[in-house]
Amino acid sequence: MRFMSQTTHHHQADPETDDRSIPPMALWLGLLGLIPFIGLTALYVLQMENRIGWTPGYARDVLVSYGAIILAFLGGIRWGVALKHGNSAHAVRMFILSVVVPLAAWVALFLPKPHDVTWLIAIFLIVGVADVSLVSKGHAPRWFGTLRTILTVGVVGCLITALALWPFLSIPA
């Protein structure tokens, strides 16, 4: 006897039940959230802040602040996951992580350069892996893992660019 998953028939995925396709609004909002990372990184590494009335290096400071804000938002995802699990051990872990992520991001605001950006890179990578893990454990739809991977690559790419070029920029520390 053959199981349905072993049949050779190819059916189109039902959009109502298929959790692989990223909802257009989630994709657009996620990509829009990359714009400040890209723009601030460009302003900083091209040393164009003075063209918009900012002091040199200010775009980098705003980049770090924006990164911390986004990590606080990502930490909140765990709160939402925990709400679905009552008082289970998994819920307790998610509630704790929902608070730890923003606190860890907040620390970046007090670290000296370039450690602040290095710290954010590490946290974004850890949270990105944790988000993909939520998917693999069935706590989030598959599209969420795909979206988070795309966005994490974009964010970390911007932060690595800012970090890598920092020694070559003529901006006071």
N, C-alpha and C positions, 0 to 999 in steps of 0.2 A: 504494500500500500504506500502510495506516495503522499508526502505532506505537501501542502500548498506551496511552501517556500522552495520545494524541490521541483516544481513543475517547470516545464520549458516555455510556458506561455508568458508572453511579455505584455503586461497591462500598463497603461498609463497610470501614474500616481494620482490618487484622488486629492485635489487641492484642499479639501475639507479635513482630511486626516493625515496628509503627508506633512511631516514636520521638518523636511529638509530645505524647503524654499524659504529664504529670508523674506518676511513681510516687507513690502516696499517702504512703508513708513519707517520701520525700524532701520532699514538700510539707509534711507535718506538722512534720517536724524543722526545716525552713527557717523556717516560720512561728513555731514555738516559739522559735527563735533570735532572732526580732524582739522577743519579750516583754521581755527586759532593756533593749533600746534604748528601747522605748515607756515602760516603767515608770520607768527612770532619768531619761529626759527629762521625764516628768510630775512626778516628785519634785522635780527641779531647777527647772523653770519655775514650778511652783506653790508653790515654797519650802516644801515639806512635810517636808524631811529631819529636822527636829527632832522630828517626830511618831514617828519610828522610832529616835530616839537618835543620829542623825548630825549632824555639824556642818554649818552652811550651806555649800553648794558642793561637799560631798563626793560627792553623786550625779553631779555633772558630772565629777569626777575618775574615778569608777568607770566612767562612760559612755565616757570616753576610753580607759581601760584595756581595757574590754570590746571596744571597736572595734578596738584593736590586736590583741587575741587572735583576733578573728574574721578579721581580715586575714591573720594568720599561717596560720590554717586554709585560707583561700582561696588563699594562696600555695602550700600543699601540693598543691592540685589540679594545678598545673603539673608537680609531681614525678611524679604518677601518669600524666599525659599523656606525659611524657618516657619513662617506662618502656616504653611501647608502641612507641617509635621507635628503640631501640638507640642507635647512635652517630651518628645523622644530625645535620645542622646544626639541624634543628628540635628534636631532643632536647636538644642543648646549650643552645639558647635557653631551653627550658622549665626545665631544671635550674637555670640561672642565675636566671631570674625567680622560681622557687620559693623562692629564698633572698633575692632583692632585695625582694620584697613584704613579708615579715615585718620585714626590717631597716628599710625605709621606714616601716612602721607603728610600730616601736619608737621612731623619732625623735620621734613625736608625744608620747611620754611625757616628753620633755625640753624641748619648746617652751613658751614662755609663752602664757598665755591672751590672746587668743582664737585664736592661731595654731595651737594644737594641734588644735582642732576643724576649722579651715579645712584643715589638712594632711590630716586623716582624710577629709574630704569629697572632696578631690581624689583621694586614693588609692582610695577606694571607687568613684568614677566611672571612673577609669582601669582598675581591675581588672574592673569590670562590663562595660565596653566590650571588654576583652580576653577575657572569658569568652564574650560573644556572638560574638566573632571566632573563638574555638575551634570554635563550632558551625558558623559559616559556612564554615570551612575543613575541616569534616568530622572534627574531632578530638574532638567531644563530641556526644551526641544532641541533637535539637532541643529537647526538653523542658528541657534544662539552660539554654539561653539564655532561655527563658521564665521559668523559676524564678529565675534570677539577676537578670533585669530586675525582677521583682516585689520581690525581697528588697533589691536595690540602691535602688529607689525608697523602700521603707520605711525603710531605714537612713539614707539621705541626707536624707529628710524629717525624721527625728528630729534628726539632727545640725544641719541648717539651722535648725530650730526653736530648739534650744539656743543656736546661734550668734546668731541674729537677736534673741533676747530677752535675751541676756547684758547689753547696756548698760542695760537697764531693771530688772534685778534688784538688790536691795540686798544683794549678797553681796561680800565683799572679794575682790579679784583675787588 
